[in-house]
Amino acid sequence: MTPGMLRLAYKLLVNDRAKFSGLLVGITFAVFLMIEMTSLFAGVLNRASSTVLNIGASMWVMDPAVQTVANTIGMPDYVLDAVRSVDGVKFAVPLYSGGALVRLRSGAYQSVTVVGVDDTSLFGRPQMLAGRIEDIYGENAFLVVKDAEFSKMENPAIGTEFEINDNRGVIVGIAGVASSGLFGVPTLYTTYQRAIQYLPTARYTVSYILVEPKSSADVARIQRAVARLGYLALTKDEFIGRISDFYKYRTGLGTNILLMTVISFIVGLSISGQTFYTFILENLEKFGALKAIGAKGRVLVGMILFQAAFTALTGYGLGIGLCALLISAARLKIPDYAAMITFGNLGLALVMVVVIAGVSGYVGVRKVLRIEPFDIFRG
């Protein structure tokens, strides 16, 4: 396949601007939908695991019935003592995580997520953007996370007061975290003891136990010891995987995203396949002439595959650009918009585009290889 033949294939492709534009639009639209849907799903999964990512603990101990970090099930205090006594545990601290309703300065009510970190170590505390972390020990002290939901707390400053479950609360610091939550509510941090004192809880108050093993070799031993207690110990990655599996397989979200992705693929395949086949039919005489003057079948096949690949990859790039542009625009208007483009999304879309290009090229190759130069000149 010489460069001259590739230039000829390129000119044949772009010479009919209407057909070429139709091919690009079909593939671009399909890629856009595939990446948009999978990016939205990736964003939801990332937000669903935001608490796990923000706290950063190596291991989490929980009730076996817990499926997501949001549906906490309390554990008795003896579990914390038992975990601390397990060989291989460097330290273990309690964590409270629950929902509450706060009354703001304006009199409006706002749902929030309250995270109570260990009073002694403050393990899992967020990064401070304003204020001092030591002030969390002050009376009625809370930290507010400055994320996409920050404005729902009426953009509080240090010293801002609010009411939480008939208790006075004071913002003593503004914090930043790696990932915002999924459910669109602001997040407050305080000490563990203040959280269980201010908020109504069941008999058991420990939502999770955060464990730091002495070494990675101790993880399995800790998990076996916790299992003997009747509870579940997961590494950070295992807990994130458990949350992802819940949203993939136990909700309609994963099925809906999968269906939309498949539909997008079928749309792109049908549009590009039909348009490319029409393009081949309209240029059949030119391919027949090339065959008559000595062009071998493999050269014609190479030209068609080049045309299909060039169109598919161009549409792939345009689809990615369009999706990135719209996601950026959406985040300007909707700060908590969850979609995020990942390498996995791009790889999946690329595989599907290659399939589209392969099917389109196969349709064209079959038609071109069947033509006879005699038939072309006779017509």
Secondary structure as the mmCIF struct_conf table of DSSP 4:
data_model
#
loop_
_struct_conf.conf_type_id
_struct_conf.id
_struct_conf.beg_label_comp_id
_struct_conf.beg_label_asym_id
_struct_conf.beg_label_seq_id
_struct_conf.end_label_comp_id
_struct_conf.end_label_asym_id
_struct_conf.end_label_seq_id
HELX_RH_AL_P HELX_RH_AL_P1 PRO A 3 ASN A 15
BEND BEND1 ASP A 16 ASP A 16
HELX_RH_AL_P HELX_RH_AL_P2 ARG A 17 ALA A 48
TURN_TY1_P TURN_TY1_P1 SER A 49 SER A 49
HELX_RH_AL_P HELX_RH_AL_P3 SER A 50 ILE A 55
BEND BEND2 SER A 58 SER A 58
STRN STRN1 MET A 59 MET A 62
TURN_TY1_P TURN_TY1_P2 PRO A 64 ALA A 65
BEND BEND3 THR A 68 THR A 68
TURN_TY1_P TURN_TY1_P3 VAL A 69 ALA A 70
BEND BEND4 ASN A 71 ASN A 71
STRN STRN2 MET A 75 MET A 75
HELX_RH_AL_P HELX_RH_AL_P4 ASP A 77 ARG A 84
TURN_TY1_P TURN_TY1_P4 SER A 85 SER A 85
BEND BEND5 VAL A 86 VAL A 86
TURN_TY1_P TURN_TY1_P5 ASP A 87 GLY A 88
STRN STRN3 VAL A 89 ARG A 103
TURN_TY1_P TURN_TY1_P6 ARG A 105 SER A 106
BEND BEND6 GLY A 107 GLY A 107
STRN STRN4 TYR A 109 VAL A 117
TURN_TY1_P TURN_TY1_P7 ASP A 119 SER A 121
TURN_TY1_P TURN_TY1_P8 PHE A 123 GLY A 124
HELX_LH_PP_P HELX_LH_PP_P1 ARG A 125 PRO A 126
STRN STRN5 GLN A 127 GLY A 131
HELX_RH_3T_P HELX_RH_3T_P1 ILE A 133 TYR A 137
BEND BEND7 GLY A 138 GLY A 138
TURN_TY1_P TURN_TY1_P9 GLU A 139 ASN A 140
STRN STRN6 ALA A 141 VAL A 145
BEND BEND8 ASP A 147 ASP A 147
TURN_TY1_P TURN_TY1_P10 ALA A 148 GLU A 149
HELX_RH_3T_P HELX_RH_3T_P2 PHE A 150 MET A 153
TURN_TY1_P TURN_TY1_P11 GLU A 154 GLU A 154
TURN_TY1_P TURN_TY1_P12 ILE A 158 GLY A 159
STRN STRN7 GLU A 161 ILE A 164
TURN_TY1_P TURN_TY1_P13 ASN A 165 ASP A 166
STRN STRN8 ASN A 167 GLY A 176
BEND BEND9 ALA A 178 SER A 179
BEND BEND10 LEU A 182 GLY A 184
STRN STRN9 THR A 187 THR A 191
HELX_RH_AL_P HELX_RH_AL_P5 TYR A 192 TYR A 198
BEND BEND11 LEU A 199 LEU A 199
BEND BEND12 ARG A 203 ARG A 203
STRN STRN10 VAL A 206 VAL A 206
STRN STRN11 TYR A 208 PRO A 213
BEND BEND13 LYS A 214 SER A 215
HELX_RH_3T_P HELX_RH_3T_P3 SER A 216 ASP A 218
HELX_RH_AL_P HELX_RH_AL_P6 VAL A 219 ARG A 228
TURN_TY1_P TURN_TY1_P14 LEU A 229 GLY A 230
STRN STRN12 LEU A 232 THR A 235
HELX_RH_AL_P HELX_RH_AL_P7 LYS A 236 TYR A 249
BEND BEND14 ARG A 250 THR A 251
HELX_RH_AL_P HELX_RH_AL_P8 GLY A 252 GLU A 282
TURN_TY1_P TURN_TY1_P15 ASN A 283 ASN A 283
HELX_RH_AL_P HELX_RH_AL_P9 LEU A 284 ALA A 292
TURN_TY1_P TURN_TY1_P16 ILE A 293 GLY A 294
HELX_RH_AL_P HELX_RH_AL_P10 GLY A 297 LYS A 333
TURN_TY1_P TURN_TY1_P17 PRO A 335 ASP A 336
HELX_RH_AL_P HELX_RH_AL_P11 PHE A 343 ARG A 370
HELX_RH_AL_P HELX_RH_AL_P12 PRO A 373 ARG A 378
#
